[in-house]
Amino acid sequence: MRRLIMLSAGSFAVYRYRYRIVNFILGQPQLRRYFINLSMRIPFIRDRFVNRAFH
């Protein structure tokens, strides 16, 4: 029961502060570079980015 309460509280905290967490993570240059490289390997995302950036 205690584990369920802790999991619920943790989930709520992550949901509530999700944008702060993402901004903190992407504020780190190495992590930001990693996520950009990872997302550019996905064809759908890469095509959408190239179309918006160069057209």
Backbone as JSON, one array per atom type, in Angstrom:
{
  "sequence": "MRRLIMLSAGSFAVYRYRYRIVNFILGQPQLRRYFINLSMRIPFIRDRFVNRAFH",
  "N": [[0.82, -1.2, 0.0], [1.93, 1.21, 0.79], [3.85, 1.54, -1.18], [2.28, 1.97, -3.43], [1.13, 4.45, -2.81], [3.43, 6.06, -2.76], [4.25, 5.78, -5.42], [2.07, 6.93, -6.74], [2.21, 9.58, -5.74], [4.73, 10.31, -6.73], [4.27, 10.1, -9.49], [2.34, 12.08, -9.81], [3.85, 14.35, -9.12], [5.8, 14.36, -11.16], [4.12, 14.73, -13.37], [3.01, 17.22, -12.75], [5.23, 18.95, -12.71], [6.33, 18.64, -15.23], [7.12, 20.25, -17.44], [9.11, 21.89, -16.35], [10.96, 19.94, -15.72], [11.62, 18.94, -18.27], [12.67, 21.29, -19.44], [14.89, 21.66, -17.78], [16.39, 19.34, -18.35], [16.8, 19.58, -21.15], [18.26, 21.87, -21.09], [20.84, 21.22, -20.68], [23.7, 21.11, -22.58], [24.95, 18.75, -23.73], [23.04, 16.72, -23.39], [20.9, 17.85, -24.81], [21.95, 17.88, -27.41], [22.19, 15.13, -27.8], [19.46, 14.31, -27.75], [18.48, 15.7, -29.97], [19.98, 14.54, -32.05], [19.02, 11.92, -31.79], [16.28, 12.29, -32.39], [16.45, 13.13, -35.02], [17.03, 10.84, -36.36], [14.69, 9.59, -36.82], [12.61, 9.1, -39.45], [10.09, 10.42, -40.06], [10.01, 12.69, -38.35], [12.37, 13.97, -39.11], [11.84, 14.57, -41.84], [9.66, 16.32, -41.58], [10.89, 18.42, -40.18], [12.88, 19.28, -42.01], [11.28, 20.08, -44.16], [9.87, 22.27, -43.02], [11.97, 23.93, -42.28], [13.35, 24.62, -44.62], [11.58, 25.4, -46.57]],
  "CA": [[0.0, 0.0, 0.0], [2.82, 2.37, 0.86], [4.49, 1.65, -2.48], [1.28, 2.55, -4.32], [1.01, 5.87, -2.47], [4.65, 6.72, -3.23], [4.2, 5.8, -6.89], [1.06, 7.93, -7.12], [2.75, 10.9, -5.44], [5.81, 10.56, -7.7], [3.66, 10.33, -10.81], [1.71, 13.4, -9.77], [4.91, 15.37, -9.13], [6.38, 14.4, -12.51], [3.12, 15.33, -14.25], [2.84, 18.64, -12.42], [6.44, 19.71, -13.04], [6.9, 18.04, -16.44], [7.79, 21.24, -18.29], [10.34, 22.27, -15.66], [11.9, 18.82, -15.86], [12.09, 18.92, -19.66], [13.53, 22.45, -19.63], [16.16, 21.41, -17.09], [17.13, 18.32, -19.09], [17.24, 20.12, -22.43], [19.18, 22.97, -20.84], [22.19, 20.67, -20.67], [24.08, 21.03, -23.99], [25.22, 17.39, -24.2], [21.77, 16.0, -23.48], [20.13, 18.44, -25.91], [22.55, 17.38, -28.65], [21.82, 13.72, -27.9], [18.05, 14.18, -28.11], [18.31, 16.17, -31.35], [20.49, 13.47, -32.92], [18.09, 10.81, -31.7], [15.04, 12.6, -33.1], [16.71, 13.25, -36.47], [17.1, 9.49, -36.92], [13.32, 9.16, -37.11], [12.33, 9.71, -40.76], [8.94, 11.33, -40.06], [10.4, 13.95, -37.71], [13.4, 14.6, -39.95], [11.18, 15.13, -43.03], [8.87, 17.49, -41.17], [11.81, 19.51, -39.84], [13.51, 19.78, -43.23], [10.27, 20.8, -44.94], [9.58, 23.55, -42.39], [13.15, 24.76, -42.19], [13.9, 25.06, -45.9], [10.54, 25.79, -47.55]],
  "C": [[0.86, 1.26, 0.0], [3.5, 2.61, -0.49], [3.55, 2.32, -3.49], [1.13, 4.05, -4.07], [2.24, 6.63, -2.96], [4.69, 6.82, -4.75], [3.22, 6.84, -7.39], [1.58, 9.34, -6.89], [3.87, 11.27, -6.41], [5.27, 10.85, -9.08], [3.02, 11.7, -10.87], [2.76, 14.51, -9.84], [5.54, 15.48, -10.51], [5.41, 15.05, -13.48], [3.02, 16.83, -14.0], [4.02, 19.48, -12.86], [7.1, 19.21, -14.33], [7.64, 19.05, -17.31], [9.09, 21.74, -17.64], [11.4, 21.18, -15.81], [12.48, 18.79, -17.27], [13.01, 20.1, -19.93], [14.88, 22.27, -18.95], [17.01, 20.42, -17.87], [17.66, 18.89, -20.4], [18.13, 21.35, -22.28], [20.63, 22.52, -20.79], [22.63, 20.45, -22.12], [24.31, 19.6, -24.51], [23.94, 16.6, -24.35], [20.9, 16.53, -24.61], [20.64, 17.92, -27.25], [22.18, 15.91, -28.87], [20.37, 13.56, -28.35], [17.78, 14.68, -29.52], [18.81, 15.12, -32.32], [19.56, 12.28, -32.94], [16.82, 11.09, -32.49], [15.26, 12.71, -34.61], [16.91, 11.9, -37.13], [15.73, 8.95, -37.29], [12.88, 9.86, -38.4], [11.18, 10.71, -40.75], [9.31, 12.69, -39.47], [11.41, 14.69, -38.56], [12.76, 15.25, -41.17], [10.37, 16.37, -42.68], [9.78, 18.68, -40.87], [12.42, 20.11, -41.09], [12.51, 20.56, -44.06], [9.96, 22.17, -44.33], [10.78, 24.47, -42.38], [13.57, 25.36, -43.54], [12.84, 25.37, -46.95], [9.69, 26.89, -47.03]]
}
